[in-house]
């Protein structure tokens, strides 16, 4: 069991970089390596819903990740280890007066690395940081609700967990959940006719931390439940902190009543970091092994990768892992070759190829001139991913996809961007495509 769990911990470390934060937290964070024999790796999951989701959505990615670690092909099985535990992934719920069990809960639910002390503050996030510190130390009074918005990988979840760490150290009760977890538990409550029990989980807390509210899009009953939960917490002056990838005014899928409530307190953005902040983040991550040679490497990473802090940290993690595995020192020459090999033209070809494969289309159809509905959708998704993941200019996107003009690229990007938060199927499709792309990149990094 020990060796099996060690392998699974390594796999989780790689999977955390490859899948979205919401998917990792909801479906992978509470799993364990159970057994490994006869080329079958058994993963213990908390309930049947997680087992089914992982089998349908992440099976290939998990299997390939394990095969790379173990060094041979292997099959993966997801099993509910305790059949009595047929419930959805539970909310993170912790305090300091629960008979001595809270420290165990805190370690499991709040990332120990996500504290205020190791949050790198810059002009891009200074206001959000100050507001988060204020609500952690004086919840329910100054900024309630606190709404933090920004694109993926800018530190929103870091601030949420930092608030949680500070609050529970002050003896407060904290519930931390994501939109996907909240939805899963609510649906289960409806099926089992235990909605009141579900809502009751929020009645005796001081702070609610709610991550990625945009994923409640198009879930009318869940939104109604959240609306009532919000009202009850707010009327009792309990603190509410919410994150999203966009401000409330742009969340058209929400009712006017809920949007107005989200704007009652403070709405604060987290912007992509500038070069100095990116470099400070990398220095903090590499502090223990910082050398003059590595400082040059960090500057190269900070120059080449901007916009998404998580991708930047992932690049440093991959470089460090490669150095350990190969026994070579990380040098500017190595980092230039590695990062150049996974950006630019290679990335555009990878995106086009992956999207085409996902929709069972020949790769040449995306740059082609056909206007079939499925081809147009795939082409627009490719435009969206080139812009969202790599920040290519619309002129460059149009050129890569059949020398189309920039206006066509803008239209394709905006079409997907406007629908992804209200079309659950489209959101899932893009998430799966991203996971495949990240898996392919990982293979390139490790070559």
C-alpha positions as CSV (number, residue, x, y, z in Angstrom):
1,X,0.0,0.0,0.0
2,X,2.8,2.4,0.9
3,X,4.6,2.0,-2.4
4,X,1.4,2.2,-4.3
5,X,0.4,5.4,-2.6
6,X,3.9,6.9,-3.3
7,X,3.4,6.2,-7.0
8,X,-0.1,7.7,-6.8
9,X,1.2,10.8,-5.0
10,X,3.7,11.3,-7.9
11,X,0.9,10.9,-10.4
12,X,-1.3,13.4,-8.6
13,X,1.6,15.9,-8.6
14,X,1.7,15.7,-12.4
15,X,-2.0,15.5,-12.9
16,X,-2.5,18.7,-10.8
17,X,-0.5,20.6,-13.5
18,X,-2.3,19.0,-16.4
19,X,-6.0,19.3,-15.4
20,X,-8.0,22.4,-14.4
21,X,-8.0,23.4,-10.8
22,X,-11.7,22.7,-10.4
23,X,-11.4,19.2,-11.9
24,X,-8.4,18.4,-9.7
25,X,-10.1,19.6,-6.5
26,X,-13.4,18.0,-7.2
27,X,-12.4,14.6,-8.7
28,X,-8.8,13.8,-7.8
29,X,-7.8,15.5,-4.5
30,X,-9.6,12.9,-2.3
31,X,-8.3,9.8,-4.1
32,X,-5.7,7.2,-3.0
33,X,-3.5,4.5,-4.5
34,X,-5.0,1.3,-3.3
35,X,-3.2,-1.6,-5.0
36,X,-0.8,-2.3,-7.9
37,X,-0.4,-5.8,-9.2
38,X,-0.7,-7.8,-12.5
39,X,-0.4,-4.5,-14.5
40,X,-3.6,-3.2,-12.9
41,X,-3.4,0.0,-10.8
42,X,-6.4,0.4,-8.5
43,X,-7.3,3.9,-7.3
44,X,-9.6,4.4,-4.3
45,X,-12.3,7.1,-4.7
46,X,-14.8,8.4,-2.2
47,X,-18.0,7.6,-4.1
48,X,-19.5,6.2,-7.3
49,X,-20.0,9.6,-8.9
50,X,-16.2,10.2,-8.8
51,X,-15.5,6.7,-10.1
52,X,-17.8,7.2,-13.1
53,X,-16.5,10.7,-13.9
54,X,-12.9,9.7,-13.8
55,X,-13.5,6.5,-15.9
56,X,-15.3,8.6,-18.6
57,X,-13.3,11.8,-18.6
58,X,-9.7,11.2,-17.3
59,X,-9.0,7.5,-17.8
60,X,-6.5,7.9,-20.7
61,X,-4.7,10.8,-19.0
62,X,-4.4,9.0,-15.7
63,X,-3.3,5.7,-17.4
64,X,-0.6,7.5,-19.5
65,X,0.7,9.4,-16.4
66,X,1.0,6.2,-14.4
67,X,2.6,4.4,-17.3
68,X,5.3,7.1,-17.5
69,X,6.0,6.9,-13.8
70,X,6.0,3.1,-13.6
71,X,7.8,2.6,-16.9
72,X,5.3,0.2,-18.6
73,X,1.8,0.0,-19.9
74,X,-0.8,-0.4,-17.2
75,X,-4.6,-0.5,-16.7
76,X,-6.4,1.7,-14.2
77,X,-9.5,0.9,-12.2
78,X,-11.4,3.4,-10.0
79,X,-13.2,1.8,-7.1
80,X,-15.2,3.0,-4.2
81,X,-13.1,1.6,-1.3
82,X,-15.8,1.9,1.3
83,X,-19.2,1.1,-0.3
84,X,-21.0,2.7,2.7
85,X,-19.6,6.1,1.8
86,X,-22.0,6.8,-1.1
87,X,-22.0,10.5,-0.9
88,X,-20.7,13.4,-3.0
89,X,-17.3,15.0,-2.3
90,X,-17.7,16.8,1.0
91,X,-17.2,20.5,1.6
92,X,-14.1,21.6,3.3
93,X,-15.4,22.4,6.8
94,X,-13.0,23.2,9.6
95,X,-12.8,25.0,13.0
96,X,-10.7,24.9,16.1
97,X,-13.3,23.6,18.5
98,X,-14.2,20.2,17.0
99,X,-12.6,17.9,19.6
100,X,-9.1,18.0,18.2
101,X,-9.9,16.9,14.6
102,X,-9.7,20.3,13.0
103,X,-5.9,20.3,12.3
104,X,-6.3,17.1,10.3
105,X,-9.2,18.7,8.3
106,X,-7.2,21.9,7.7
107,X,-4.2,20.1,6.3
108,X,-6.4,18.0,4.0
109,X,-8.6,20.8,2.7
110,X,-6.5,24.0,2.6
111,X,-3.3,23.9,0.6
112,X,-0.5,24.5,3.1
113,X,1.5,26.5,0.5
114,X,-1.4,29.0,0.0
115,X,-0.9,31.5,2.8
116,X,-0.6,35.2,2.9
117,X,3.1,35.0,3.9
118,X,4.0,33.4,0.6
119,X,1.7,35.3,-1.7
120,X,3.8,37.6,-3.9
121,X,2.2,41.0,-3.9
122,X,2.5,43.4,-6.9
123,X,0.6,46.2,-8.6
124,X,-1.5,43.5,-10.3
125,X,-3.0,42.1,-7.1
126,X,-2.3,44.5,-4.3
127,X,-5.9,45.6,-3.7
128,X,-7.2,42.0,-3.8
129,X,-4.5,41.0,-1.3
130,X,-5.3,43.8,1.1
131,X,-9.0,43.1,0.9
132,X,-8.4,39.4,1.5
133,X,-6.3,40.1,4.6
134,X,-9.0,42.4,5.9
135,X,-11.9,40.0,5.6
136,X,-9.8,37.2,7.1
137,X,-9.1,39.3,10.2
138,X,-12.4,41.1,10.4
139,X,-15.0,38.9,8.6
140,X,-18.5,40.0,7.9
141,X,-18.0,43.7,8.4
142,X,-15.7,45.6,6.0
143,X,-16.1,44.0,2.6
144,X,-19.0,41.6,2.4
145,X,-19.2,39.9,0.0
146,X,-15.7,40.1,-1.3
147,X,-15.7,39.2,-5.0
148,X,-12.3,38.5,-6.6
149,X,-12.2,38.0,-10.4
150,X,-9.4,37.3,-12.9
151,X,-8.3,34.9,-15.6
152,X,-7.0,31.4,-14.8
153,X,-3.8,31.1,-12.8
154,X,-3.6,34.6,-11.2
155,X,-3.8,33.6,-7.5
156,X,-7.5,33.7,-6.7
157,X,-7.6,30.3,-5.1
158,X,-4.3,31.1,-3.3
159,X,-6.1,34.1,-1.6
160,X,-9.1,31.9,-0.8
161,X,-7.0,29.4,1.0
162,X,-5.0,32.1,2.7
163,X,-8.2,33.5,4.2
164,X,-9.2,30.0,5.3
165,X,-5.8,29.5,7.1
166,X,-6.0,32.8,8.9
167,X,-9.7,32.4,9.9
168,X,-9.4,29.0,11.4
169,X,-6.2,30.0,13.3
170,X,-8.5,32.6,14.9
171,X,-10.9,30.0,15.9
172,X,-13.5,30.6,13.2
173,X,-15.5,28.0,11.3
174,X,-14.9,28.0,7.6
175,X,-16.6,26.3,4.7
176,X,-14.7,26.1,1.4
177,X,-16.2,24.8,-1.8
178,X,-16.1,25.1,-5.5
179,X,-19.1,25.6,-7.8
180,X,-18.7,22.0,-9.1
181,X,-18.6,20.6,-5.5
182,X,-21.6,22.7,-4.5
183,X,-23.5,21.5,-7.5
184,X,-22.6,17.8,-6.9
185,X,-23.7,17.9,-3.3
186,X,-26.9,19.8,-4.1
187,X,-27.9,17.3,-6.8
188,X,-27.3,14.5,-4.4
189,X,-29.4,16.2,-1.8
190,X,-32.2,16.5,-4.3
191,X,-32.0,12.9,-5.2
192,X,-32.0,11.7,-1.6
193,X,-34.6,14.4,-0.5
194,X,-32.0,15.9,1.8
195,X,-31.8,19.4,0.5
196,X,-32.4,20.9,4.0
197,X,-29.5,18.9,5.4
198,X,-27.3,20.2,2.6
199,X,-28.3,23.8,3.3
200,X,-27.8,23.2,7.0
201,X,-24.1,22.8,6.4
202,X,-23.8,26.5,6.0
203,X,-25.8,27.6,9.0
204,X,-23.1,27.3,11.6
205,X,-20.1,28.9,9.8
206,X,-18.4,32.2,10.0
207,X,-17.0,32.3,6.5
208,X,-18.0,30.8,3.1
209,X,-15.2,30.6,0.5
210,X,-16.8,29.9,-2.9
211,X,-14.5,29.2,-5.9
212,X,-15.3,29.6,-9.6
213,X,-18.9,30.7,-9.4
214,X,-19.1,31.0,-13.2
215,X,-19.5,27.2,-13.3
216,X,-23.0,27.5,-11.8
217,X,-24.0,28.8,-15.3
218,X,-27.2,27.3,-16.7
219,X,-27.9,25.4,-13.4
220,X,-31.1,27.1,-12.4
221,X,-32.0,25.0,-9.3
222,X,-28.4,25.2,-8.0
223,X,-28.3,28.9,-8.5
224,X,-31.6,29.3,-6.6
225,X,-30.1,27.3,-3.7
226,X,-27.0,29.4,-3.7
227,X,-29.1,32.6,-3.8
228,X,-31.0,31.5,-0.6
229,X,-27.7,30.4,1.0
230,X,-26.1,33.8,0.2
231,X,-29.1,35.6,1.7
232,X,-29.1,33.6,4.9
233,X,-25.3,34.0,5.5
234,X,-25.4,37.7,4.6
235,X,-28.3,38.5,6.9
236,X,-26.4,36.9,9.8
237,X,-23.3,39.0,8.9
238,X,-21.3,36.0,8.0
239,X,-18.4,36.6,5.6
240,X,-18.8,35.5,1.9
241,X,-15.8,35.4,-0.4
242,X,-16.4,34.5,-4.1
243,X,-14.0,34.1,-7.0
244,X,-14.8,34.1,-10.8
245,X,-13.1,34.6,-14.1
246,X,-15.2,37.7,-14.7
247,X,-16.9,40.5,-12.7
248,X,-20.6,40.2,-11.8
249,X,-21.7,42.7,-14.3
250,X,-20.5,40.4,-17.1
251,X,-22.1,37.3,-15.8
252,X,-25.3,37.4,-17.9
253,X,-26.4,33.9,-16.8
254,X,-27.1,35.1,-13.3
255,X,-30.3,36.7,-12.3
256,X,-30.3,40.5,-11.7
257,X,-31.1,39.9,-8.0
258,X,-28.0,37.7,-7.6
259,X,-25.7,39.9,-9.6
260,X,-26.7,42.9,-7.5
261,X,-26.0,41.0,-4.3
262,X,-22.5,40.0,-5.5
263,X,-21.8,43.7,-6.0
264,X,-23.0,44.7,-2.5
265,X,-19.5,44.5,-1.1
266,X,-16.2,44.9,-2.9
267,X,-15.5,43.7,-6.4
268,X,-11.8,43.6,-7.1
269,X,-9.8,42.3,-10.0
270,X,-6.5,40.3,-10.1
271,X,-4.6,41.2,-13.2
272,X,-1.9,39.3,-15.0
273,X,1.5,40.0,-13.3
274,X,4.0,42.3,-14.9
275,X,7.6,41.1,-15.5
276,X,8.9,42.1,-12.0
277,X,6.1,40.3,-10.2
278,X,6.5,37.2,-12.4
279,X,10.2,37.2,-11.6
280,X,9.4,37.6,-7.8
281,X,7.1,34.7,-8.0
282,X,9.7,32.5,-9.6
283,X,12.3,33.6,-7.1
284,X,10.0,32.7,-4.3
285,X,9.4,29.2,-5.8
286,X,13.1,28.6,-6.3
287,X,14.4,30.3,-3.2
288,X,16.0,27.3,-1.7
289,X,18.1,26.5,-4.8
290,X,18.7,30.1,-6.1
291,X,22.1,30.6,-7.8
292,X,23.4,33.3,-10.2
293,X,23.0,30.8,-13.1
294,X,19.5,30.0,-12.0
295,X,18.6,33.7,-11.7
296,X,19.3,34.0,-15.4
297,X,17.0,31.0,-16.0
298,X,14.2,32.6,-14.0
299,X,14.5,35.8,-16.0
300,X,14.1,33.8,-19.3
301,X,11.0,32.1,-17.9
302,X,9.5,35.4,-16.7
303,X,10.2,37.0,-20.1
304,X,8.8,34.1,-22.2
305,X,5.7,33.2,-20.1
306,X,3.3,35.8,-19.1
307,X,-0.4,36.0,-18.2
308,X,-0.8,32.7,-16.4
309,X,1.1,32.2,-13.2
310,X,0.2,28.5,-13.0
311,X,1.8,27.8,-16.4
312,X,4.9,29.7,-15.3
313,X,5.2,27.7,-12.1
314,X,4.5,24.6,-14.1
315,X,7.4,25.4,-16.5
316,X,9.8,25.8,-13.5
317,X,8.5,22.5,-12.0
318,X,9.1,20.6,-15.3
319,X,12.6,22.1,-15.6
320,X,13.5,21.2,-12.1
321,X,12.2,17.7,-12.5
322,X,14.1,17.2,-15.8
323,X,17.3,18.4,-14.1
324,X,16.8,15.8,-11.3
325,X,16.0,13.0,-13.6
326,X,18.8,13.6,-16.1
327,X,21.4,14.8,-13.6
328,X,22.1,17.9,-15.6
329,X,22.2,21.5,-14.4
330,X,19.5,23.9,-15.5
331,X,21.2,26.5,-17.7
332,X,19.9,29.3,-19.9
333,X,20.7,27.2,-23.0
334,X,18.6,24.3,-21.8
335,X,15.6,26.5,-20.7
336,X,15.7,28.3,-24.0
337,X,15.6,25.1,-26.0
338,X,12.9,23.6,-23.8
339,X,10.6,26.6,-23.7
340,X,11.1,27.4,-27.4
341,X,10.2,23.8,-28.2
342,X,6.8,24.1,-26.5
343,X,5.7,27.5,-27.7
344,X,5.3,29.3,-31.0
345,X,4.6,27.3,-34.1
346,X,4.7,24.0,-32.2
347,X,1.8,25.1,-30.0
348,X,-0.4,26.2,-32.9
349,X,0.1,22.8,-34.7
350,X,-0.5,21.0,-31.4
351,X,-3.8,22.8,-30.8
352,X,-5.1,22.4,-34.4
353,X,-4.1,18.7,-34.4
354,X,-5.7,18.0,-30.9
355,X,-8.9,19.8,-31.7
356,X,-9.3,18.1,-35.1
357,X,-8.7,14.7,-33.4
358,X,-11.2,15.4,-30.7
359,X,-13.9,16.0,-33.3
360,X,-12.7,13.1,-35.6
361,X,-11.8,15.6,-38.4
362,X,-8.8,15.5,-40.7
363,X,-6.3,18.2,-39.5
364,X,-6.4,20.0,-42.8
365,X,-10.2,20.8,-42.4
366,X,-9.5,23.4,-39.7
367,X,-7.4,25.7,-41.9
368,X,-9.6,24.7,-44.9
369,X,-12.6,26.6,-46.4
370,X,-15.5,24.2,-45.5
371,X,-18.4,25.7,-43.4
372,X,-20.0,22.5,-42.0
373,X,-21.3,23.1,-38.5
374,X,-18.9,20.7,-36.8
375,X,-15.9,22.1,-38.7
376,X,-16.8,25.7,-37.9
377,X,-17.2,24.8,-34.2
378,X,-13.8,23.0,-34.1
379,X,-12.2,25.9,-35.9
380,X,-13.6,28.5,-33.5
381,X,-12.5,26.3,-30.5
382,X,-9.0,26.3,-31.9
383,X,-9.1,30.1,-32.2
384,X,-10.3,30.4,-28.7
385,X,-7.5,28.1,-27.3
386,X,-4.8,29.9,-29.3
387,X,-5.9,33.2,-27.8
388,X,-6.7,32.0,-24.3
389,X,-3.8,29.6,-23.7
390,X,-1.0,31.3,-25.6
391,X,-2.2,34.9,-26.1
392,X,-1.5,34.9,-29.8
393,X,-2.6,38.0,-31.7
394,X,-5.8,37.6,-33.8
395,X,-3.8,38.3,-36.9
396,X,-1.5,35.3,-36.1
397,X,-4.5,33.1,-35.2
398,X,-6.1,33.9,-38.6
399,X,-2.9,33.2,-40.4
400,X,-2.5,29.8,-38.7
401,X,-6.0,28.9,-39.6
402,X,-6.0,29.3,-43.4
403,X,-4.9,32.9,-43.7
404,X,-8.2,34.3,-42.4
405,X,-8.4,37.9,-41.5
406,X,-8.2,39.1,-37.9
407,X,-11.9,40.0,-37.8
408,X,-12.8,36.3,-38.4
409,X,-10.4,35.3,-35.6
410,X,-12.0,37.8,-33.3
411,X,-15.5,36.6,-34.1
412,X,-14.5,32.9,-33.5
413,X,-12.8,33.7,-30.2
414,X,-15.7,35.8,-28.9
415,X,-18.3,33.2,-30.0
416,X,-16.7,30.5,-27.8
417,X,-15.8,32.9,-25.0
418,X,-19.5,34.0,-24.7
419,X,-20.9,30.5,-24.8
420,X,-18.4,28.6,-22.6
421,X,-20.0,29.7,-19.4
422,X,-23.6,29.0,-20.4
423,X,-23.1,25.8,-22.5
424,X,-22.1,23.0,-20.1
425,X,-21.3,20.6,-22.9
426,X,-19.0,23.1,-24.7
427,X,-17.2,23.8,-21.4
428,X,-16.6,20.1,-20.8
429,X,-15.3,19.6,-24.4
430,X,-12.8,22.4,-24.1
431,X,-11.7,21.1,-20.7
432,X,-11.0,17.7,-22.2
433,X,-9.1,19.2,-25.1
434,X,-7.0,21.3,-22.8
435,X,-6.1,18.2,-20.8
436,X,-5.0,16.4,-23.9
437,X,-2.9,19.3,-25.0
438,X,-1.3,19.6,-21.6
439,X,-0.6,15.9,-21.6
440,X,1.2,16.2,-25.0
441,X,3.2,19.1,-23.7
442,X,4.3,17.1,-20.7
443,X,5.6,14.4,-22.9
444,X,7.5,17.0,-24.9
445,X,9.0,18.4,-21.7
446,X,10.2,15.0,-20.6
447,X,11.8,13.9,-23.8
